[in-house]
Amino acid sequence: MRTLAKDELKVVEAKLKAYMGDNVEAFLQNRLLLHRCRVFVVPELVYRYSSMIPRSKMLTMGTCLGKFTKTKKFRLQITGLNYLAYYTNNKVWVKQNAEMSFLYGNHLIKRHIQKVQLTPNAGEGDNHVGCVIYSTINDVPLGFGIINKNYNQVKNTDAIVAYNQGDNGLYVRQEKEIFGLSTPNDLREHDNE
């Protein structure tokens, strides 16, 4: 596990800026570490205690924010949703009848959206902006995506206005890929090393 290099930090910051806007500077006060192409957010206290664990035995530490692809692009993962929800100003609430559709990985169409809160300068110069999708019942974050800033001008109620980038249903659908495991035996093999 190591701290991010400057070029890696720039890529992560650019991705987070699409969702967090100006709050990205406050978020970057956290310690970001890279381990096996995955970026982790690690509290300072946990980071200090981790020095007692041999690096060869360490599987993960902190909360996985996302991962770098082979082409060095950064992809946010659903495990970082709590940080996105805390720092973002762009929020979308979906109607109760659309929650399950979103959690199954579908995009949001105009009639699914109950309420939208976007910052005035969100995504300057761009037509799309990152947002966190919330349930209208309990204000629970369901996932994150990209919304068209001009969603009000869309006449067709069946037109896609928010694209699903990640949702809590991914925990069930892609559990192995999210946690970087191919089988449960991987954990046992790692413990035996």
C-alpha positions as CSV (number, residue, x, y, z in Angstrom):
1,M,0.0,0.0,0.0
2,R,1.4,3.4,-0.9
3,T,0.2,7.0,-1.2
4,L,-1.0,8.1,-4.6
5,A,1.5,9.6,-7.1
6,K,0.8,13.2,-8.4
7,D,-0.5,12.0,-11.7
8,E,-2.8,9.4,-10.0
9,L,-4.0,12.0,-7.6
10,K,-4.9,14.4,-10.5
11,V,-7.0,11.6,-12.2
12,V,-8.8,10.8,-8.9
13,E,-9.4,14.5,-8.2
14,A,-10.8,15.2,-11.7
15,K,-13.3,12.3,-11.3
16,L,-14.3,13.4,-7.8
17,K,-14.7,17.0,-8.9
18,A,-17.5,15.9,-11.2
19,Y,-19.5,14.7,-8.2
20,M,-18.3,16.8,-5.3
21,G,-17.6,20.1,-7.0
22,D,-15.7,22.5,-4.7
23,N,-16.0,20.1,-1.8
24,V,-13.3,17.9,-3.3
25,E,-10.5,19.9,-1.5
26,A,-12.1,19.1,1.8
27,F,-12.4,15.4,0.9
28,L,-8.7,15.3,-0.2
29,Q,-7.7,16.1,3.4
30,N,-8.3,12.3,4.0
31,R,-5.4,10.0,3.3
32,L,-5.7,8.2,-0.1
33,L,-3.7,5.0,-0.5
34,L,-3.2,2.7,-3.5
35,H,-3.2,-1.0,-3.2
36,R,-3.5,-3.4,-6.1
37,C,-4.9,-0.7,-8.4
38,R,-7.6,0.2,-5.9
39,V,-7.8,3.6,-4.1
40,F,-8.6,3.5,-0.4
41,V,-9.7,6.2,1.9
42,V,-8.0,5.6,5.2
43,P,-8.5,7.5,8.5
44,E,-5.3,8.7,10.0
45,L,-5.6,6.6,13.2
46,V,-6.1,3.4,11.2
47,Y,-3.1,4.3,9.0
48,R,-0.9,4.7,12.1
49,Y,-2.0,1.4,13.6
50,S,-1.5,-0.4,10.2
51,S,2.2,0.1,10.5
52,M,2.2,-2.9,12.9
53,I,0.9,-5.2,10.2
54,P,3.3,-6.7,7.7
55,R,2.6,-5.5,4.1
56,S,2.6,-9.1,2.8
57,K,-0.3,-9.9,5.2
58,M,-2.4,-6.9,4.4
59,L,-5.5,-7.5,2.3
60,T,-7.2,-4.1,2.5
61,M,-7.4,-1.1,4.8
62,G,-10.0,1.6,4.9
63,T,-12.8,2.2,2.5
64,C,-12.4,1.4,-1.2
65,L,-13.2,4.5,-3.2
66,G,-12.6,3.1,-6.7
67,K,-10.0,1.5,-8.9
68,F,-7.7,2.3,-11.8
69,T,-8.3,0.4,-15.0
70,K,-5.5,-1.0,-17.2
71,T,-5.7,2.2,-19.2
72,K,-5.1,4.3,-16.1
73,K,-8.6,5.7,-15.9
74,F,-10.2,5.9,-12.5
75,R,-13.6,4.3,-11.9
76,L,-15.6,5.0,-8.7
77,Q,-17.0,2.0,-7.0
78,I,-20.2,1.7,-4.9
79,T,-18.1,1.1,-1.7
80,G,-17.2,4.8,-1.8
81,L,-20.9,5.9,-1.9
82,N,-20.9,7.2,1.7
83,Y,-18.1,9.6,1.0
84,L,-19.8,10.8,-2.2
85,A,-23.1,11.3,-0.4
86,Y,-21.4,13.3,2.4
87,Y,-19.5,15.6,0.1
88,T,-21.7,16.1,-2.9
89,N,-24.1,19.0,-3.5
90,N,-25.8,17.4,-6.5
91,K,-28.6,15.2,-5.3
92,V,-31.5,13.4,-7.1
93,W,-34.4,11.8,-5.2
94,V,-36.3,9.0,-7.0
95,K,-39.9,8.0,-6.6
96,Q,-40.6,4.9,-4.6
97,N,-41.8,2.9,-7.6
98,A,-38.5,3.6,-9.4
99,E,-36.1,2.6,-6.6
100,M,-36.0,-1.1,-7.4
101,S,-35.6,-0.4,-11.1
102,F,-32.5,1.7,-10.3
103,L,-31.1,-0.9,-7.9
104,Y,-31.3,-3.5,-10.7
105,G,-28.9,-1.3,-12.7
106,N,-31.3,0.6,-14.9
107,H,-31.0,4.3,-15.8
108,L,-33.5,6.8,-14.5
109,I,-36.1,8.2,-16.9
110,K,-37.8,11.6,-16.4
111,R,-40.9,10.2,-14.7
112,H,-38.8,8.4,-12.1
113,I,-37.4,11.6,-10.6
114,Q,-39.1,13.2,-7.7
115,K,-36.8,16.1,-6.9
116,V,-33.4,17.4,-8.0
117,Q,-30.9,19.6,-6.2
118,L,-28.0,20.8,-8.4
119,T,-25.4,23.5,-7.5
120,P,-25.7,26.5,-9.9
121,N,-22.2,26.2,-11.2
122,A,-22.1,22.3,-11.3
123,G,-20.2,21.0,-14.3
124,E,-19.5,24.3,-15.9
125,G,-19.2,24.0,-19.6
126,D,-20.6,20.5,-19.5
127,N,-24.1,19.3,-20.1
128,H,-23.9,16.5,-17.6
129,V,-23.0,16.5,-13.9
130,G,-22.3,13.8,-11.3
131,C,-24.9,13.2,-8.6
132,V,-25.9,10.9,-5.8
133,I,-29.3,9.2,-6.1
134,Y,-31.4,9.1,-2.9
135,S,-34.5,7.2,-1.8
136,T,-37.5,9.6,-1.1
137,I,-38.6,7.5,1.9
138,N,-35.6,7.7,4.2
139,D,-33.1,9.9,2.3
140,V,-30.9,6.8,2.0
141,P,-28.2,7.0,-0.8
142,L,-29.0,4.3,-3.4
143,G,-26.2,5.0,-5.8
144,F,-24.5,7.6,-8.0
145,G,-24.8,8.6,-11.6
146,I,-24.6,11.4,-14.1
147,I,-27.6,13.6,-14.8
148,N,-28.3,15.9,-17.7
149,K,-28.4,19.4,-16.4
150,N,-31.2,20.3,-18.8
151,Y,-33.5,17.5,-17.6
152,N,-36.4,20.0,-17.2
153,Q,-36.4,20.7,-21.0
154,V,-36.8,17.0,-21.9
155,K,-40.4,16.6,-23.2
156,N,-40.6,12.8,-23.4
157,T,-41.2,11.2,-20.0
158,D,-39.5,8.0,-21.1
159,A,-36.3,9.7,-22.0
160,I,-33.2,8.8,-19.9
161,V,-32.1,11.8,-17.9
162,A,-29.8,10.2,-15.3
163,Y,-27.3,7.4,-16.1
164,N,-26.6,4.8,-13.5
165,Q,-22.9,4.6,-12.7
166,G,-23.2,2.5,-9.6
167,D,-25.9,1.4,-7.2
168,N,-26.3,-0.7,-4.0
169,G,-27.5,-3.6,-6.1
170,L,-23.9,-4.0,-7.3
171,Y,-23.1,-5.6,-3.9
172,V,-25.3,-8.6,-5.0
173,R,-24.7,-8.6,-8.8
174,Q,-20.9,-8.1,-8.8
175,E,-19.7,-9.0,-5.3
176,K,-16.5,-10.8,-6.6
177,E,-15.4,-7.9,-8.8
178,I,-16.0,-5.2,-6.2
179,F,-13.9,-6.9,-3.5
180,G,-11.3,-8.2,-5.9
181,L,-11.9,-11.9,-5.1
182,S,-12.5,-14.7,-7.5
183,T,-13.6,-17.2,-4.9
184,P,-14.0,-17.3,-1.1
185,N,-10.9,-19.6,-1.1
186,D,-8.8,-16.6,-2.0
187,L,-9.1,-15.3,1.6
188,R,-8.1,-18.7,3.0
189,E,-5.1,-18.9,0.7
190,H,-4.1,-15.4,1.7
191,D,-4.3,-16.3,5.3
192,N,-2.1,-19.4,4.8
193,E,0.8,-17.4,3.2
